[in-house]
Amino acid sequence: MKKRFSRRDFIKITAVGAGAAVIPGCSNTITWEEFFQTNFKEMSPQEIKHLLAGLEEKYTKEYGVKFTVKATPAREGVVFGYALDLSRCIGCRRCVYACVKENNPSRDVQIQWIRVLRMKKGEFNLEESEHYYDPDKVPEDGYFYVPVQCQQCENPPCVKACPVKATWKDPDGITVIDYNWCIGCRFCMAACPYRARKFNWTKPLIPKDEMNTDTHYLGNRPRMKGVVEKCTFCVQRSRDGRYPACVEACPVGARKFGNLLDKESEIRYILENFRTFRLKEDLNTQPKFFYFFSLGWG
């Protein structure tokens, strides 16, 4: 039986000269082999292949269903961008539910990567918006809705804050997290001005029949207690030429996604033909997530 321990606790122990010890009773499931793996960005193709095979075996045994774990890299000539039409969003939260179904966050304690904020028309105040609303039906008269998730910043403050380089921006613009390297310090959460990152305070609970077994190492594979996670533009889908789950789920077509470098893409058409804005642009985060209004409303 393999000994399991916390990377964070292991670091604490090695700091006082007890590097050979094993932490008993810890629920963050990292084996010795996983702990001593090279940083994912520095691994050879053969090392990655071996790592993925081990994870597939581990998850299949743990959850009782067959898993696939891929590590599809960023494609050349692709930088992903996202646009959201606020005049069409009806606040139904189907994007939230689709994201949960696709990306394997904990159901208890519940983690959601997308927040839908309700605001009164004529106002735009993120701090005074309503995060929790429960009307009989949507949309509601006098309100509009602003979904917020990871903005996939070109200049991400979370990356700068991470002391162990467990998070970085890939060439296609997606900021990713290596859960095996995350030590759970939550510095990235403090640095993110969009509240986009979530922390697993307990071992994530996902019912077997709700588990998505088509996963990516840097995306929706099962997480552990004590690590941070967030939206990755559904890296397991987008790098295979598919839309993120939230885009497909939107019943009114408010969500647009595509390659910013493709002059013929829908995302480029929006940027060139509509007045767009980005949240907290004054912070120089340079999000690749844009908001716009295609219709007038009053």
SVG drawing of the C-alpha trace seen along z (x, -y; Angstrom):
<svg xmlns="http://www.w3.org/2000/svg" viewBox="-42 -54 60 56">
<polyline fill="none" stroke="black" stroke-width="0.4" points="0.0,0.0 1.4,-3.4 2.0,-6.0 0.1,-9.2 0.8,-12.6 0.4,-16.3 2.9,-18.2 2.3,-21.3 2.9,-19.3 5.9,-17.6 7.5,-21.0 6.8,-22.0 8.6,-18.8 11.6,-19.1 12.1,-22.7 12.9,-21.3 15.1,-18.4 12.6,-15.5 12.5,-15.0 12.1,-11.2 9.0,-11.3 5.5,-10.5 2.5,-12.5 -0.1,-10.1 -3.8,-10.7 -3.6,-13.4 -6.3,-13.3 -4.4,-15.1 -3.6,-12.1 -0.2,-12.5 2.2,-9.5 5.9,-9.7 6.2,-9.3 3.8,-12.1 5.5,-14.4 8.9,-13.9 7.8,-14.3 9.4,-17.0 7.5,-20.3 5.0,-19.4 6.4,-22.1 9.8,-20.4 8.7,-16.8 9.7,-14.8 7.0,-13.3 7.8,-9.9 7.6,-11.1 4.2,-12.7 2.9,-9.5 3.9,-7.5 2.3,-10.1 -1.0,-10.1 -1.1,-6.3 -0.6,-6.3 -3.3,-8.8 -5.8,-6.9 -5.1,-3.8 -5.4,-5.7 -8.7,-7.4 -10.3,-4.3 -9.6,-2.4 -10.6,-5.2 -13.9,-6.1 -14.8,-2.7 -15.3,-4.1 -12.8,-4.0 -10.9,-7.3 -8.9,-8.9 -6.4,-11.7 -4.8,-13.6 -2.4,-16.4 -3.3,-18.0 -0.8,-21.0 -1.7,-24.4 -1.9,-24.6 0.2,-26.9 -1.5,-30.0 -4.3,-29.9 -5.0,-32.4 -8.4,-31.8 -10.8,-34.7 -14.3,-34.9 -17.0,-37.4 -20.3,-37.6 -23.4,-39.6 -24.9,-41.1 -28.0,-42.3 -28.9,-38.6 -27.9,-36.9 -31.1,-36.0 -29.4,-34.9 -30.6,-31.3 -27.3,-29.9 -27.4,-27.0 -23.7,-27.9 -23.0,-27.3 -24.6,-23.9 -22.9,-22.9 -19.6,-23.9 -20.1,-21.8 -21.2,-18.8 -18.1,-19.1 -15.3,-20.0 -15.7,-17.7 -15.8,-20.3 -16.9,-19.2 -20.7,-18.9 -20.3,-19.0 -18.7,-21.4 -20.1,-22.9 -17.7,-24.6 -18.7,-26.6 -16.3,-28.3 -18.8,-30.7 -20.7,-33.3 -23.7,-35.1 -24.2,-38.5 -27.6,-40.3 -27.6,-44.1 -30.2,-46.8 -30.4,-48.3 -28.7,-51.7 -26.1,-50.6 -22.8,-48.7 -21.3,-48.0 -19.7,-44.6 -19.4,-45.1 -23.1,-45.7 -24.3,-43.1 -26.4,-40.1 -24.6,-36.7 -27.7,-34.7 -31.1,-35.4 -34.0,-33.0 -36.9,-34.5 -39.8,-32.4 -38.5,-33.0 -35.8,-34.9 -35.1,-37.4 -36.5,-39.8 -37.8,-43.3 -35.3,-46.0 -32.3,-43.7 -29.4,-42.5 -26.9,-39.7 -23.1,-39.6 -21.5,-36.1 -17.9,-36.2 -15.3,-33.5 -11.6,-33.3 -10.7,-36.1 -7.7,-34.4 -5.6,-37.5 -2.7,-38.3 -0.9,-39.7 -2.2,-37.3 -1.5,-38.5 -2.2,-35.0 0.8,-33.6 3.1,-36.2 1.8,-35.4 2.4,-31.7 5.6,-30.9 6.1,-27.4 5.2,-28.1 2.2,-25.7 0.2,-28.0 1.2,-29.6 -0.1,-31.0 0.1,-28.6 0.8,-29.9 -2.9,-29.7 -3.7,-32.2 -5.2,-29.8 -3.9,-30.1 -3.6,-26.5 -2.8,-24.9 -0.8,-21.8 -2.6,-20.4 0.3,-18.1 2.5,-21.2 0.0,-23.4 0.8,-23.7 -2.5,-25.4 -1.1,-28.7 -3.9,-30.5 -1.7,-33.5 -3.1,-33.2 -6.6,-33.6 -5.6,-36.8 -4.0,-38.1 -7.0,-37.5 -9.2,-40.6 -12.1,-38.5 -12.5,-35.9 -12.1,-33.3 -10.1,-30.7 -11.6,-28.2 -10.0,-26.3 -10.7,-22.7 -11.1,-22.7 -12.1,-19.1 -11.7,-16.1 -14.0,-16.9 -17.2,-14.8 -18.5,-13.9 -21.2,-11.2 -20.0,-8.3 -22.8,-8.8 -22.0,-12.5 -18.3,-12.1 -16.9,-13.2 -14.2,-10.7 -12.9,-12.5 -10.2,-14.7 -7.1,-16.8 -4.1,-16.9 -4.3,-20.7 -8.0,-20.9 -10.9,-18.8 -9.2,-15.8 -10.2,-15.0 -8.6,-17.4 -7.5,-16.8 -8.0,-18.4 -5.9,-21.5 -5.5,-22.7 -6.8,-25.6 -8.8,-25.2 -10.6,-27.5 -12.0,-27.8 -9.7,-26.8 -12.0,-27.5 -12.6,-23.7 -9.1,-23.0 -10.1,-19.3 -12.6,-20.5 -11.2,-23.7 -7.8,-22.2 -9.7,-19.5 -11.6,-22.1 -14.8,-22.1 -16.6,-24.9 -16.4,-25.2 -19.4,-23.6 -20.8,-26.9 -20.9,-28.2 -22.8,-25.1 -25.3,-25.3 -26.3,-29.0 -29.9,-28.9 -29.8,-32.4 -26.4,-32.5 -24.9,-35.1 -21.6,-33.4 -19.0,-33.6 -15.7,-31.8 -12.9,-31.5 -9.4,-32.2 -8.3,-35.8 -5.7,-35.3 -8.2,-34.2 -9.5,-37.2 -12.5,-35.2 -13.6,-34.1 -16.7,-35.2 -14.7,-36.6 -12.8,-38.8 -16.0,-40.0 -17.4,-41.0 -14.2,-42.9 -14.2,-44.8 -17.9,-45.6 -19.1,-46.1 -18.0,-48.3 -16.6,-45.9 -15.2,-46.3 -13.3,-44.2 -13.7,-44.0 -11.2,-46.0 -9.1,-47.0 -7.4,-49.7 -5.5,-46.9 -3.6,-46.1 -4.5,-42.4 -5.5,-42.6 -8.3,-39.9 -9.1,-37.9 -12.7,-37.9 -14.8,-40.6 -18.3,-42.0 -20.6,-43.8 -24.1,-44.8 -25.5,-43.9 -29.1,-45.1 -30.5,-48.2 -32.4,-47.8 -34.1,-50.1"/>
</svg>
